[in-house]
Structure formats: C-alpha cells, structure tokens
Amino acid sequence: MNKKGSIYLIALGSIIVLAGVVMFLTDVVGAKGMILIGFFTELTGVYFYWQNKKTK
C-alpha cells in the first residue's frame, strides 16, 4: 500500500471512531464495535504509513 492509501485508512478509521462515539452517546446498538473497527483501521493505516516511510 502506498503512502496516500495509508493516510486514507487513517482518515477512514478516524471517521468510523467518531461515528461510533456519537452512536455510543446516543445508545445505538453496535457502537462499541464501530469504535473498535475504526481504531483498528487507524492502526492499519499507521502501520502501512510507517512501513512506506521507512522504505522511501
């Protein structure tokens, strides 16, 4: 994955986490799962970003 794709993954993870927090505050079912999915998406993006940064 390239550097641009990594940044998109980080942004997508942040959006999912924020949506999950809003859903959690309004007590919508599945909010905790969305927060976790967003968090892991961000971590994946950061991993690929660092990996690309090392190689270039």
C-alpha positions in Angstrom: 0.0 0.0 0.0 1.3 3.4 -0.9 1.6 6.5 1.4 -1.6 8.1 0.1 -3.6 5.0 0.8 -2.2 4.8 4.3 -3.4 8.3 5.0 -6.8 7.4 3.6 -7.0 4.5 6.0 -6.1 6.7 9.0 -8.8 9.2 8.0 -11.4 6.5 7.4 -10.6 5.0 10.9 -11.0 8.4 12.5 -14.4 8.9 10.8 -15.5 5.4 11.9 -14.4 6.1 15.5 -16.2 9.4 15.6 -19.4 7.9 14.3 -19.1 5.1 16.9 -18.6 7.7 19.7 -21.7 9.6 18.5 -23.7 6.3 18.3 -22.4 5.3 21.8 -23.5 8.6 23.3 -27.0 8.1 21.7 -27.1 4.5 22.8 -27.4 2.9 19.4 -26.6 -0.8 19.2 -23.2 -1.7 17.8 -21.4 1.5 18.7 -18.6 -0.3 20.6 -18.0 -2.4 17.6 -17.7 0.6 15.3 -15.3 2.3 17.7 -13.1 -0.9 17.7 -13.3 -1.3 13.9 -12.3 2.4 13.4 -9.5 2.1 15.9 -8.0 -1.0 14.1 -8.5 0.7 10.7 -6.4 3.7 12.0 -3.7 1.3 13.3 -3.5 -0.4 10.0 -3.1 2.9 8.2 -0.4 4.0 10.6 1.4 0.7 10.1 1.4 1.0 6.4 2.3 4.7 6.6 5.4 3.9 8.7 6.3 1.0 6.5 6.3 3.2 3.4 8.1 6.0 5.2 11.0 3.6 6.1 11.4 2.3 2.6 11.5 5.7 0.9 
